[in-house]
Amino acid sequence: MPNPLPQLRKQLARGTRAAAFTGMRLGFGIGEWVAPGLSARAAQKLWLSVPAAPPFERRNRGLSTGDVSVVEVGGTPVRVHSWGEGPAVLLVHGWSGWYQQYAVHVQPLVDAGMRVLAWDAPSHGETGPGSFGRGRSGITDLRDAVLAVGEWLDEPVRGVVAHSGGAMASVLALLHDGQRPLQAEKAVLLAPSVDVTDMLGLLKGRLHWGDRTARLMLSSFEREFDLDMGDFNLIPAVEAHRRLLPEVLFLHDVDDPETPVEGAHRLAAVWPGARVETSSGLGHHRILWADRTVKRVVEFLAP
């Protein structure tokens, strides 16, 4: 007779998570009217929180560790994994992601004559805390990791492949003014986040943040970390640096519930020579390892 306890535990866990989520949404809805400052502090904590990565055996997906080097990112040691030889290709994971999500890309890129590099950004995967502290991170952590790896390589790279928030971070690295920017011939942006207001709108809808909560959260965030949230709107940034941009291919799914495909079209409209190719039914994450995605990445980047 099968043991019903494991399934019962799963059902209870799902029920507990659903109840907690409902309670959180209710709390933000009430807090918007009676304590927006308190709601804003709770919202900022969520804004920066990085969910714990799955255990290594679930992340691994059969990928070898390759050759490993350590690069410092703001004082945090980051293990950079490398496979193959040839022009360098950087694989940049997204928010709350990890480098093994690109496992299916590695061998096809190596077979096409390229050296592939990937890593976990600070507070992600196997890497320790970054500038925001343990269990917390921001797009600047992902950007600074891209910049640090590019500087460590000390050569232009053939291409960068980046997903979601990692795509935003990579574009910011390509345009960076305060440090030597990343130099790349080509970029493939998968389901990119293009504007912090899009990200904020998603959370407002899902978590019932009100306008006052969101406004107070952003202003507090800017003061605490000396950041301007307008710097995370890629469209004006790209418009101001058109002559410095690499050739780019956007791959985005029309059924993506996290980063609207319209964002890719808006960014492509100001990026000279940009191409946007869409799919359907893959959503936000499965597009990463879809066969068609791997094929297009290799075709686009191959020397």
Buried (B, 14 or more C-beta within 10 A) or exposed (E): EEEEEEEEEEEEEEEEEEEEEEEBBEBBBEBBEEBBEEBBBBBBEEBBBBEEBEEEEEBBEEBEEBEEBEBEBEEBEBBBBBBBEBBBBBBBBBBBBBBBBBBBBBBBBBEBEBBBBBBBBBBBBBBBBBBBEEEBBBBBBBBBBBBBBBEBBEEEBBBBBBBBBBBBBBBBBBBBEEEEBBBBBBBBBBBBBBBBBBBBBBBBEEBBBBEBBBBBBBEBBBEEEEBEBEBBBBBEBBEEBEEEBBBBBBBBBEBBEBBBBEBBBBBBEBBEEBEBEBBEEBBBBBBBBBEEBBEBBBEBBBE
